[in-house]
Amino acid sequence: MFSPRLALASLSGEADAAWARAGAERAGCAFLGGVSLDGPTRRAARKLVARDRNEFLPDDPVAFVDDQLAALADTPLRPAVNVRTTSVDPLREVARVAARHDAILEVNAHCRQEEMCAVGGGETLLRDTDRLCEYVAAAVDAGADVSVKTRTEVSGVDLAALAPELERAGADCLHVDAMDSEPIVGEVRAASDLFLVANNGVRDRATVREYLDHGADAVSVGRPSDDPRVLRRVARALRELEVSA
């Protein structure tokens, strides 16, 4: 899906094309966003901004995604964009944009902020398999390669059981924020053939090796994605572990 097997994970209101370019020397993929697409998620994002969180709130989110992906056309990165929505039509529209740029469309089932969950976005999708699979299928039908960003330790959610459902819906990738529950990566690996990206605490050789040993195909760096020292360490670890495998 991308190489090198290091991704830059989306940071709300910060992960734009300029941010991706800064890490392009080390990474194989950059997940821009998250971008809120429809009325409910945009209202939630405005509430998040009101309490001093960073959010992307362009007047036209689809045009914004188009412009941001176009700005990465001359880089070696496989671009991706993480989006939030509570409805299918805007998701389908932005998936068509992603497909034109050979970009990955990532459905956000990860955000745990109260405002986003209250409108039915973010991690609430993990408890609504039918709706999440509907979103995946709509994006796939629009021509995009599809990732789903998830998190562990969500009450009542079994990611190992969810993964095959997403695979049947057409997803290509599962991006798992392990939340200090690294063995769940291995459970998901055993349950599906999705391209598996592991996230949370990826900083050095030891953390990279742990996730690869659990069966991850790639790792992603979140908060320190703008720290070239961390990216160098992770990229070096991936190269060395691939050689020794």
C-alpha positions as MATLAB code, in Angstrom:
seq = 'MFSPRLALASLSGEADAAWARAGAERAGCAFLGGVSLDGPTRRAARKLVARDRNEFLPDDPVAFVDDQLAALADTPLRPAVNVRTTSVDPLREVARVAARHDAILEVNAHCRQEEMCAVGGGETLLRDTDRLCEYVAAAVDAGADVSVKTRTEVSGVDLAALAPELERAGADCLHVDAMDSEPIVGEVRAASDLFLVANNGVRDRATVREYLDHGADAVSVGRPSDDPRVLRRVARALRELEVSA';
ca = [
       0.000    0.000    0.000;
       2.954    2.284    0.625;
       6.695    2.117    1.127;
       8.709    2.824    3.212;
       6.409    1.320    5.841;
       6.342    4.491    7.926;
       3.267    6.720    7.905;
       2.671   10.132    9.400;
      -0.603   10.026   11.352;
      -3.150   12.824   11.106;
      -3.167   15.583   13.714;
      -6.357   17.632   13.707;
      -5.796   21.142   12.447;
      -2.075   20.546   11.918;
      -1.609   17.726    9.407;
      -1.658   19.602    6.104;
       0.437   19.385    2.948;
       3.263   21.473    4.415;
       3.426   19.155    7.436;
       3.516   16.124    5.137;
       6.295   17.598    3.007;
       8.446   18.102    6.087;
       8.402   14.351    6.740;
       8.474   13.148    3.145;
      12.138   12.172    3.218;
      11.486    9.387    5.757;
       7.854    8.363    5.317;
       5.949    6.434    2.680;
       2.531    7.857    3.498;
       1.025   10.885    5.215;
      -2.541   11.001    6.544;
      -3.735   14.592    6.244;
      -6.607   15.833    8.386;
      -8.820   15.103   10.084;
     -11.271   17.026    7.977;
     -14.900   17.317    9.047;
     -17.101   17.012    5.972;
     -20.756   17.510    6.872;
     -22.865   19.869    8.965;
     -22.894   17.896   12.226;
     -19.158   17.159   12.275;
     -18.308   20.733   11.267;
     -20.476   22.100   14.083;
     -18.701   19.747   16.461;
     -15.323   20.916   15.128;
     -16.291   24.540   15.779;
     -17.073   23.642   19.379;
     -13.655   22.016   19.645;
     -12.021   25.176   18.317;
     -13.960   27.180   20.905;
     -12.149   25.258   23.610;
      -8.757   25.840   21.981;
      -8.297   22.680   19.916;
      -6.920   22.936   16.395;
      -9.295   21.958   13.585;
      -9.464   22.356    9.817;
     -12.617   24.313    8.983;
     -12.320   25.484    5.362;
     -15.403   26.913    3.676;
     -15.381   24.033    1.202;
     -13.872   20.877    2.744;
     -13.902   18.908   -0.529;
     -12.018   21.660   -2.395;
      -9.631   21.895    0.555;
      -8.851   18.176    0.320;
      -8.372   18.477   -3.445;
      -5.924   21.371   -3.039;
      -3.977   19.687   -0.249;
      -3.585   16.419   -2.128;
      -2.567   18.276   -5.297;
       0.156   20.044   -3.312;
       1.788   16.655   -2.648;
       1.814   15.479   -6.261;
       5.560   16.049   -6.666;
       6.556   14.214   -3.471;
       7.364   10.493   -3.096;
       4.632   10.138   -0.468;
       1.428    8.155   -0.934;
      -1.026   10.794    0.254;
      -4.008   10.003    2.445;
      -6.736   12.035    4.094;
      -8.585   11.301    7.323;
     -12.197   12.489    7.306;
     -15.106   12.685    9.725;
     -18.712   12.506    8.635;
     -22.166   11.409    9.725;
     -23.526   11.086    6.179;
     -22.589    9.229    3.028;
     -22.852   11.842    0.253;
     -19.932   14.106    1.280;
     -17.841   11.030    1.999;
     -18.499    9.717   -1.496;
     -17.587   13.104   -2.972;
     -14.265   13.367   -1.180;
     -13.504    9.713   -1.966;
     -13.738   10.557   -5.658;
     -11.239   13.355   -5.075;
      -8.907   10.968   -3.256;
      -9.146    8.464   -6.099;
      -8.103   11.109   -8.640;
      -4.952   11.748   -6.623;
      -4.231    8.033   -5.979;
      -4.718    8.891   -2.314;
      -6.060    6.771    0.527;
      -9.397    7.850    1.979;
      -9.407    7.198    5.729;
     -12.717    7.021    7.583;
     -12.267    8.427   11.079;
     -13.698    6.010   13.645;
     -11.119    7.222   16.118;
     -11.893   10.697   17.479;
     -13.035   10.437   21.093;
     -13.790   14.097   21.720;
     -17.186   14.479   23.374;
     -18.428   17.020   20.845;
     -17.698   14.752   17.883;
     -19.126   11.652   19.521;
     -22.308   13.527   20.457;
     -23.187   14.015   16.774;
     -22.404   10.409   15.841;
     -18.891   10.863   14.507;
     -15.518    9.510   15.534;
     -15.333    6.435   17.723;
     -19.137    6.083   17.885;
     -18.787    4.367   14.511;
     -16.945    1.506   16.197;
     -20.201    0.616   17.957;
     -22.244    0.892   14.753;
     -20.777   -1.707   12.419;
     -23.501   -1.368    9.791;
     -23.012    2.384    9.443;
     -19.234    2.130    9.411;
     -19.354   -0.586    6.745;
     -21.780    1.556    4.735;
     -19.268    4.405    4.766;
     -16.452    2.081    3.713;
     -18.490    0.611    0.866;
     -19.510    4.084   -0.371;
     -15.888    5.245   -0.489;
     -14.823    2.054   -2.256;
     -17.623    2.465   -4.809;
     -16.324    5.977   -5.482;
     -12.974    4.466   -6.468;
     -10.807    5.156   -3.436;
      -8.505    2.865   -1.515;
      -9.975    2.944    1.990;
      -8.453    2.897    5.448;
     -10.344    2.974    8.733;
      -8.712    4.690   11.714;
      -9.669    2.938   14.951;
      -8.653    2.834   18.574;
      -8.461    0.088   21.158;
      -9.997    0.154   24.642;
     -13.417    1.341   23.460;
     -16.023   -0.279   25.678;
     -18.000   -2.996   23.938;
     -15.854   -2.985   20.779;
     -13.916   -6.049   19.590;
     -11.565   -4.888   16.849;
     -10.664   -8.457   15.930;
     -14.347   -9.121   15.218;
     -14.816   -5.785   13.438;
     -11.834   -6.177   11.088;
     -13.326   -8.972    8.926;
     -16.554   -6.974    8.587;
     -14.610   -3.987    7.288;
     -12.647   -6.239    4.960;
     -15.867   -7.632    3.495;
     -17.142   -4.073    3.024;
     -14.088   -3.394    0.843;
     -11.611   -1.719    3.198;
      -7.953   -2.049    2.275;
      -6.328   -0.886    5.487;
      -6.939   -0.770    9.226;
      -5.049    1.934   11.128;
      -5.043    0.929   14.794;
      -4.254    3.291   17.653;
      -3.186    0.615   20.135;
      -3.630    2.785   23.261;
      -1.136    0.681   25.275;
      -2.910   -2.525   24.205;
      -0.327   -3.701   21.677;
      -1.366   -7.415   21.634;
      -4.660   -6.400   20.020;
      -2.653   -5.719   16.870;
      -1.845   -9.429   16.784;
      -5.499  -10.356   17.292;
      -6.530   -8.139   14.372;
      -3.743   -9.600   12.240;
      -5.000  -13.123   12.914;
      -8.567  -12.148   12.039;
      -8.068  -10.394    8.692;
      -5.785   -9.773    5.713;
      -6.171   -6.005    5.827;
      -3.030   -3.918    5.494;
      -2.415   -3.165    9.150;
      -0.876    0.090   10.366;
      -0.046    0.258   14.075;
       0.002    3.567   15.923;
       0.706    4.812   19.454;
       4.073    5.277   21.085;
       6.103    4.582   17.925;
       9.415    6.224   18.734;
      12.350    3.841   18.256;
      13.562    0.360   17.306;
      11.971   -1.338   20.316;
       8.487    0.029   19.638;
       8.749   -0.645   15.909;
       9.855   -4.203   16.527;
       7.044   -4.830   18.997;
       4.383   -3.825   16.486;
       5.989   -5.753   13.621;
       6.256   -8.825   15.840;
       2.506   -8.544   16.466;
       1.948   -8.633   12.701;
       1.680   -4.969   11.684;
       2.540   -4.236    8.055;
       3.540   -0.660    8.862;
       3.718    1.814   11.730;
       2.632    5.421   12.035;
       3.985    8.298   14.073;
       1.488   10.719   15.594;
       2.415   13.612   17.881;
       6.167   13.555   17.159;
       5.606   13.390   13.386;
       7.146   16.854   13.124;
      10.292   15.742   14.978;
      12.947   14.674   12.436;
      14.917   12.843   15.117;
      12.020   10.485   15.817;
      11.356    9.940   12.121;
      15.023    9.116   11.510;
      15.046    6.556   14.339;
      11.836    4.894   13.190;
      12.848    4.841    9.520;
      16.243    3.352   10.411;
      14.621    0.697   12.584;
      12.258   -0.310    9.781;
      15.135   -0.638    7.298;
      17.240   -2.689    9.698;
      14.390   -4.972   10.719;
      13.406   -5.568    7.101;
      16.983   -6.592    6.293;
      17.173   -8.961    9.269;
      13.754  -10.549    8.609;
];
